[in-house]
Amino acid sequence: MGSDVNVSGTLIWYYYVCKREVWLMGHQINPDEDNPNIDLGRFIHNYSYSRFDKRKELNLGHSKIDFLKKDGGELVVCEVKKSSKHKKSARMQLLFYLDEFRERGIVAKGELRFPQEKKIEHVTLDEEAKSELDKARKEILKVLYMAVPPEPQELSVCKSCGYHDLCWA
């Protein structure tokens, strides 16, 4: 792995779900694109909040943000997820995006959106979250620089994971 290793919002997400996924994704080993879970997530992402279409998937560094909106003059970064099952992962991913904006001198708030559950959670970057993000970034880099992926661990998410066959075949 070269010196151009970068932590992205997606890797933050995977870090809080499965360290092996961090390594696989970070080494450009993609999950099974025909996985029904991935298809559902793609569908929800593409068809939820269609009024924001013109602003979907903003590239920010090595990350893709679902969409932006204005709320009373404040910038709001919105992250759409199919469910709140991995709310901690989603929250940390959104905090990562807020921190990326902060590093560029842009103040923003965040919203986690779970359209199937009709839920919105407001997220604000604070010092505690910043500290946890810094720790996660360091741990992700350690995983990415490993010569081989971490051993698979049987997790509740394994059954529906796009990497299932790679880990358990």
C-alpha positions as CSV (number, residue, x, y, z in Angstrom):
1,M,0.0,0.0,0.0
2,G,1.4,3.4,-1.0
3,S,1.6,6.6,0.8
4,D,-1.6,7.8,-0.9
5,V,-3.8,6.0,1.7
6,N,-6.8,8.1,2.7
7,V,-9.5,7.6,5.2
8,S,-13.0,8.2,3.7
9,G,-16.5,8.4,5.2
10,T,-17.2,4.9,3.9
11,L,-14.2,3.5,5.7
12,I,-15.4,5.2,8.9
13,W,-18.7,3.5,8.4
14,Y,-17.1,0.1,7.9
15,Y,-14.8,0.6,10.9
16,Y,-17.7,0.6,13.2
17,V,-19.3,-2.5,11.6
18,C,-16.4,-4.8,10.6
19,K,-12.6,-4.2,10.6
20,R,-12.2,-6.9,7.8
21,E,-14.5,-4.8,5.6
22,V,-12.2,-1.8,6.2
23,W,-9.3,-3.7,4.9
24,L,-11.1,-5.2,1.9
25,M,-12.7,-1.9,0.8
26,G,-9.4,0.0,1.4
27,H,-7.6,-2.5,-0.9
28,Q,-10.2,-2.0,-3.6
29,I,-11.8,-5.4,-3.2
30,N,-15.4,-4.6,-3.8
31,P,-18.4,-6.4,-2.3
32,D,-20.8,-8.5,-4.5
33,E,-22.7,-5.8,-6.4
34,D,-25.6,-8.2,-6.9
35,N,-26.1,-8.6,-3.2
36,P,-29.8,-7.8,-2.5
37,N,-28.8,-5.6,0.5
38,I,-26.5,-3.5,-1.6
39,D,-29.3,-3.2,-4.2
40,L,-31.8,-2.0,-1.6
41,G,-29.4,0.5,-0.2
42,R,-28.7,1.8,-3.7
43,F,-32.4,2.0,-4.5
44,I,-33.2,4.0,-1.3
45,H,-30.2,6.3,-1.9
46,N,-31.3,7.0,-5.5
47,Y,-35.0,7.5,-4.9
48,S,-35.3,9.0,-1.5
49,Y,-35.5,12.8,-1.2
50,S,-35.7,13.3,-4.9
51,R,-36.3,17.0,-4.5
52,F,-32.6,17.2,-3.7
53,D,-31.4,15.4,-6.9
54,K,-29.4,18.3,-8.2
55,R,-27.3,18.2,-5.0
56,K,-26.9,14.5,-4.5
57,E,-23.5,12.9,-4.1
58,L,-21.2,15.8,-3.6
59,N,-17.6,14.8,-3.7
60,L,-15.6,16.0,-0.7
61,G,-12.0,14.8,-0.7
62,H,-12.2,11.0,-0.9
63,S,-15.8,10.9,0.3
64,K,-19.2,11.2,-1.3
65,I,-21.9,13.1,0.6
66,D,-25.5,12.2,-0.1
67,F,-26.9,15.7,-0.3
68,L,-26.7,19.2,1.2
69,K,-29.5,21.6,2.1
70,K,-29.9,25.0,3.8
71,D,-31.8,25.4,7.0
72,G,-32.4,29.0,8.1
73,G,-29.1,30.0,6.5
74,E,-27.1,27.1,7.9
75,L,-25.6,24.4,5.8
76,V,-26.8,20.9,6.6
77,V,-25.0,17.7,5.4
78,C,-27.5,14.9,5.0
79,E,-26.6,11.2,5.1
80,V,-29.3,8.7,4.0
81,K,-29.3,5.1,5.4
82,K,-31.7,2.3,4.8
83,S,-32.2,1.7,8.5
84,S,-31.0,2.9,11.9
85,K,-29.7,-0.6,12.7
86,H,-26.1,0.7,12.5
87,K,-26.8,4.2,13.8
88,K,-23.4,4.5,15.5
89,S,-21.6,3.8,12.2
90,A,-23.9,6.2,10.3
91,R,-23.4,8.9,13.0
92,M,-19.6,8.6,12.9
93,Q,-19.6,8.7,9.1
94,L,-21.7,11.9,9.2
95,L,-19.4,13.4,11.9
96,F,-16.5,12.6,9.6
97,Y,-18.1,14.6,6.8
98,L,-18.8,17.5,9.2
99,D,-15.1,17.4,10.2
100,E,-14.0,17.4,6.6
101,F,-16.1,20.6,6.1
102,R,-14.7,22.1,9.3
103,E,-11.1,21.5,8.1
104,R,-12.0,23.5,5.0
105,G,-13.4,26.4,7.0
106,I,-17.0,25.6,6.5
107,V,-19.4,25.2,9.5
108,A,-22.2,22.7,9.0
109,K,-24.8,20.7,10.9
110,G,-25.7,17.1,10.1
111,E,-28.8,15.1,9.6
112,L,-29.0,11.3,9.5
113,R,-32.0,10.3,7.5
114,F,-33.7,6.9,7.6
115,P,-36.5,7.2,5.0
116,Q,-38.0,3.8,5.5
117,E,-38.4,4.5,9.2
118,K,-39.4,8.2,8.6
119,K,-36.7,9.2,11.1
120,I,-34.3,12.1,11.1
121,E,-31.5,12.5,13.7
122,H,-29.7,15.8,14.1
123,V,-25.9,15.5,14.5
124,T,-23.4,18.1,15.6
125,L,-19.6,17.9,15.7
126,D,-18.2,18.5,19.1
127,E,-14.8,18.0,20.8
128,E,-15.8,14.5,22.1
129,A,-16.8,13.4,18.6
130,K,-13.7,14.9,17.1
131,S,-11.5,13.0,19.5
132,E,-13.3,9.7,18.7
133,L,-12.9,10.4,15.0
134,D,-9.2,11.0,15.4
135,K,-8.8,7.7,17.2
136,A,-10.9,5.9,14.5
137,R,-8.7,7.4,11.7
138,K,-5.6,6.1,13.3
139,E,-7.1,2.6,13.8
140,I,-8.3,2.5,10.2
141,L,-4.8,3.4,8.9
142,K,-3.4,0.5,11.1
143,V,-5.9,-1.9,9.5
144,L,-5.2,-0.6,6.0
145,Y,-1.4,-1.1,6.4
146,M,-1.8,-4.7,7.5
147,A,-0.3,-7.1,4.9
148,V,-3.4,-9.3,5.0
149,P,-6.9,-8.7,6.2
150,P,-8.0,-9.3,9.8
151,E,-9.5,-12.8,10.3
152,P,-13.2,-12.9,9.7
153,Q,-15.4,-12.8,12.8
154,E,-18.9,-14.1,12.8
155,L,-21.0,-11.0,13.3
156,S,-24.8,-10.5,13.0
157,V,-24.2,-8.6,9.8
158,C,-22.4,-11.4,8.0
159,K,-25.5,-13.1,6.6
160,S,-26.4,-10.0,4.5
161,C,-22.9,-8.7,3.8
162,G,-21.7,-8.3,0.3
163,Y,-18.4,-9.9,1.4
164,H,-20.0,-13.0,2.9
165,D,-18.7,-15.4,0.2
166,L,-15.2,-13.9,0.4
167,C,-15.0,-14.4,4.2
168,W,-17.0,-17.6,4.6
169,A,-16.7,-19.7,1.4
